[in-house]
Amino acid sequence: MRCPFCGHDETQVKDSRPSEDGAAIRRRRLCPACEGRFTTFERVQLRELTILKRSGRRTPFDRDKLARSIAIAIRKRPLEPERVERMISAIARQLESMGETELPSSTVGELVMTHLKQLDDVAYVRYASVYRDFKETEDFARFLGEEGLSEPESGR
């Protein structure tokens, strides 16, 4: 494994342990050249996935991009990081087990929405506002009504 600090080709594994309920191996590494320490994760990947965007572009599935989009939705919410990580792993496993190597981005979005709704209503609505491209407050109100979530008081 190449050192992310100095680029040295060989690093040493100092500690390995299971993480995420055994779904990954966490490795602490040390670079003998610069003595930098860093962590890597090793996960099972059933197949290479390609995501077909609405524009027609194809991009490789990126678990980190999925995690970043979810992190935005759950920002400042009282959620345990372990639960969020389990949810991300579950979404990735579901995508890999669909039997297709190419999936539309809408499939990923709908899976995230399903999981977020079970996890946290506020995060669910935040994600939906970006995913469904809300432009006006009426879009929020319509969505909340369709989902059976209570609309906020307007204060008037």
C-alpha positions as CSV (number, residue, x, y, z in Angstrom):
1,M,0.0,0.0,0.0
2,R,1.4,3.4,-1.0
3,C,1.9,6.0,1.7
4,P,-0.6,8.9,1.3
5,F,1.9,11.3,2.8
6,C,5.2,10.7,1.0
7,G,4.2,8.2,-1.7
8,H,6.6,5.4,-0.5
9,D,5.6,2.1,-2.1
10,E,5.7,-0.2,0.9
11,T,4.0,0.4,4.2
12,Q,3.7,-1.9,7.2
13,V,0.5,-3.2,8.8
14,K,0.7,-2.5,12.5
15,D,-2.8,-3.6,13.6
16,S,-5.7,-5.4,11.9
17,R,-9.2,-5.9,13.3
18,P,-12.7,-6.5,12.1
19,S,-15.0,-3.5,11.9
20,E,-18.6,-2.8,10.8
21,D,-19.9,-6.0,12.2
22,G,-17.3,-8.0,10.4
23,A,-18.1,-6.5,7.0
24,A,-14.6,-4.9,6.7
25,I,-11.1,-5.2,8.0
26,R,-9.6,-2.1,9.5
27,R,-5.8,-1.9,9.2
28,R,-3.5,0.6,10.9
29,R,-0.4,1.2,8.8
30,L,3.0,2.8,9.2
31,C,5.3,4.2,6.5
32,P,8.9,3.3,7.2
33,A,10.1,6.3,5.1
34,C,8.2,9.2,6.7
35,E,6.8,7.4,9.8
36,G,3.3,8.6,8.8
37,R,0.4,6.5,10.2
38,F,-2.9,6.0,8.4
39,T,-5.9,3.6,8.4
40,T,-7.2,1.5,5.5
41,F,-10.3,-0.6,5.2
42,E,-10.7,-3.8,3.2
43,R,-14.2,-4.7,2.1
44,V,-15.7,-7.5,0.1
45,Q,-16.8,-6.3,-3.3
46,L,-19.1,-8.7,-5.1
47,R,-18.9,-7.0,-8.5
48,E,-17.8,-3.8,-10.2
49,L,-20.9,-1.5,-10.4
50,T,-21.4,1.3,-12.9
51,I,-24.0,4.0,-12.3
52,L,-25.9,5.3,-15.2
53,K,-26.6,9.0,-14.6
54,R,-29.6,10.9,-15.8
55,S,-27.4,12.7,-18.4
56,G,-26.5,9.3,-19.9
57,R,-23.0,9.4,-18.4
58,R,-21.6,6.3,-16.8
59,T,-19.5,6.4,-13.6
60,P,-18.1,3.7,-11.3
61,F,-20.0,3.2,-8.1
62,D,-18.2,5.1,-5.3
63,R,-19.1,4.1,-1.8
64,D,-17.3,7.2,-0.4
65,K,-19.5,9.5,-2.6
66,L,-22.6,7.7,-1.2
67,A,-21.3,8.2,2.3
68,R,-20.7,11.9,1.7
69,S,-24.2,12.5,0.3
70,I,-25.7,10.7,3.4
71,A,-23.4,12.7,5.7
72,I,-24.9,16.0,4.3
73,A,-28.4,14.7,5.0
74,I,-27.7,13.6,8.6
75,R,-25.6,16.6,9.5
76,K,-26.2,17.7,13.1
77,R,-28.7,14.9,13.7
78,P,-28.4,12.7,16.8
79,L,-27.4,9.5,15.0
80,E,-24.8,7.0,16.0
81,P,-22.0,6.7,13.4
82,E,-22.2,2.9,13.7
83,R,-25.8,2.9,12.6
84,V,-25.1,5.2,9.7
85,E,-22.1,3.0,8.6
86,R,-24.3,-0.1,8.8
87,M,-26.9,1.6,6.6
88,I,-24.2,2.6,4.0
89,S,-22.9,-1.0,4.0
90,A,-26.4,-2.4,3.6
91,I,-27.1,-0.1,0.7
92,A,-23.9,-1.1,-1.0
93,R,-24.6,-4.8,-0.5
94,Q,-28.1,-4.4,-1.9
95,L,-26.8,-2.7,-5.0
96,E,-24.2,-5.4,-5.5
97,S,-26.7,-8.2,-5.0
98,M,-29.1,-6.9,-7.6
99,G,-27.4,-9.0,-10.2
100,E,-26.7,-6.1,-12.6
101,T,-23.4,-4.5,-13.2
102,E,-25.0,-1.2,-14.5
103,L,-27.6,0.5,-12.4
104,P,-29.5,3.8,-12.9
105,S,-28.7,6.5,-10.4
106,S,-32.4,6.6,-9.5
107,T,-32.0,3.1,-8.0
108,V,-29.3,4.3,-5.7
109,G,-31.4,7.4,-4.8
110,E,-34.5,5.4,-4.0
111,L,-32.5,2.9,-1.8
112,V,-31.0,5.8,0.1
113,M,-34.4,7.4,0.6
114,T,-35.9,4.0,1.9
115,H,-33.1,3.6,4.4
116,L,-33.1,7.2,5.6
117,K,-36.8,7.2,6.1
118,Q,-36.3,4.3,8.6
119,L,-33.4,6.0,10.2
120,D,-34.4,9.7,10.6
121,D,-37.3,11.8,9.2
122,V,-35.3,15.0,9.0
123,A,-32.4,13.4,7.2
124,Y,-35.0,11.7,4.9
125,V,-36.6,15.1,4.0
126,R,-33.2,16.8,3.5
127,Y,-32.0,14.1,1.1
128,A,-35.3,14.1,-0.7
129,S,-35.1,17.9,-1.2
130,V,-31.9,17.5,-3.2
131,Y,-32.7,14.2,-4.8
132,R,-36.2,15.3,-5.9
133,D,-34.8,18.8,-6.7
134,F,-37.3,20.9,-4.6
135,K,-37.4,24.5,-5.9
136,E,-40.2,26.1,-3.8
137,T,-41.5,25.7,-0.3
138,E,-44.7,24.2,-1.9
139,D,-42.5,21.3,-3.1
140,F,-41.7,20.5,0.5
141,A,-45.3,20.8,1.6
142,R,-46.5,18.5,-1.2
143,F,-43.8,16.0,-0.4
144,L,-44.5,16.0,3.3
145,G,-48.2,15.5,2.5
146,E,-47.5,12.6,0.2
147,E,-45.3,10.9,2.7
148,G,-47.7,11.3,5.6
149,L,-45.2,13.4,7.5
150,S,-46.7,16.4,9.4
151,E,-46.2,19.8,7.8
152,P,-44.5,22.4,10.0
153,E,-46.6,25.2,11.5
154,S,-46.3,28.4,9.5
155,G,-46.5,30.7,12.5
156,R,-49.3,32.8,11.0
